[in-house]
Structures are given as structure tokens and as C-alpha cells.
Amino acid sequence: MKELTIQELYNLDETIAKDIFEGATYPWEVLPKISEFILKLGSTLSADEYEKKGENIWISKSAKVAPTASITGPAIIDHEADVRHCAFIRGSAIVGKNAVVGNSTELKNVILFNRVQVPHYNYVGDSILGYRAHMGAGAITSNVKSDKTLATVNTPEGKIETGLRKCGAMLGDGADAGCGTVFNPGVVVGRNSNIYPLSMVREFVPANSIYKKRGEVVEKY
């Protein structure tokens, strides 16, 4: 399904992780590669621009990282990013340029493109958030199914197997999730779509749409 492809969802010029997507069709295909990719990329980053801290953590010298933030490697925090009070980065995380990781937000095995905002009490795991994507306060990605079976992507054309036990949400460029949104495992949201607050999203949301509730998705005008 073309709408689910990396090409349709993301501007790859807006992430330091552009090369990880080479050869992949769907974004969830790169999730198992994030940790190794960071280790390879981190070793090539300029010491003039990035400071290596701890074990396999590279932080841009222009980024702001609160002293109360916890960061476990491998991780890259890119230029002008803002990692705020009590943020919890558990490893295998790329935080893009000018991105915001807010108070008590937790990240694990993620790619945040440039200017992503996850500013308040968010959990983002095994997920990819495109350029300028935003998650409102308390919005989270659920990355493991309750029955522990492999995650699938639900589309109008049927289910697509990811082959992954852990798979969160793939938010396209400019996607915006309202406060308290819960993304079920394997959800894909197209570019520039909006999700109403307190939604529980289980299926693919097309680009340029407004998701009001399950079964009520309207086109933006």
C-alpha cells in the first residue's frame, strides 16, 4: 500500500538518520536497525560539533539537556534539540534538530525527525515520528499487543504483517496527536493529519485527514 511507504510519509532530508531508510519500503522495517545504526553514525560525528558522553551517547554542543534528564546509549541528540527536566531516554534513540523531548517523556528505540515535539508526559517506543510531528500532553504509543503476538498494520485493504513483536506508531511529517491519544501497535498516520484528543487509534489514518473517532475520519479542507 503506497500510502504506508517511507517515501509517502517522510522527508528524509529532515533527519540525521536518512541513510538507515535506504533499501527499506516501510518505516517499521528499520526499527531493529536503530541501535547498530547509531553506533556507526556516532563514531563519524565531528568532535567539534558533538560531545561524546557516557557510553555511546553523542550530544550536539548546541543542544540543551537538563541536568535531571536520564540518557542511556546508544543515542544521538542533534543540534538545538531541547531535552527537558526528567526526560528518560532509554537507548537506541535519535533526537532530531530543534526537537523537544519534554518533562517526564520516555523514549526507547525511536527516530524523531527534526522539529518533532513530544513535550509533556509522552511515551514513544519503537516508533518513528516525522518532521514537525507533535504529540500532545499524555499521548503515547503502545508498542506490544496484549496477547504478545506480532504487530500488524491495519489498513482498508487488510492487515500487513510487520514481523515484529514490538512496533509502536509511524507518524508522518506534520502529524499531530491530541492530548491523551493512545496509538495501538502498528499504527501509521499519514502526513499532516490530526488526531482528536483522547482518541484510541487502531488503524491507518490517511494523509491530510482529521481522525475524530474510530469510523469517523474526514478529509481536511
Phi, psi and omega in degrees: 000116189301324184296342181267356187282157178304317182301322182280335187266327195227145166268103187290349175286353182255034173204143174292345183265020185310318187290340181293336184275352182299128178086354179263151177259312182250147187297326182294344179296336184268352183305316181290351185260354190298313183301309181296323179298317180298318180299319180289314181293317182303323182291346180260353185288144183293131176292343176286335184251333184234142176251130177273125181234141178061211182260108175062044174238121179244123183237125177301142180291346177264356179282155175251121180234118181297144180297340179272353179288145178247122181233123175249136180279168000282140181204148173232127175248113190273182189303136174063010176294155182235106179254111194266184186309126175063020170297147185232101180256110192271001179119159181054051184230134173243120180251118189286176179300136177059017176283158179238123172245109195271187183300129177062017174280139181243133178238143176205122179053066185222158166237118173256116177294176179301141175065018171292145176234118170233076200267345187213109168056042180259150166243124180231108182230138177050051188220163176228124181245122186284176183308126179063016173295151184219138174240124179292173183305130176079359177288138185221159171255129172267125190246001179224130178291150184297331179268005176065016175280170182292143183290144175235156175258120182271121181229164176300340181265005180118182182273142174247126180284134176267336185076010185243138173283326179246115180208116182270235184245147175246104182259125179289170179308132175075004177293144185225117180258127179292166182304138175077009178293141172242120175265121176289162182304134175083013179284140175237130179241126182290171183301141170060025177266152180245139178247125179300148176303150177064021178280151167244111189258126183242346187226169180301135176249118183296161177300151175055044180238165170241118179268110181268316175192173182300128181087357179229087178236123185242154179282141175284143178247000000 
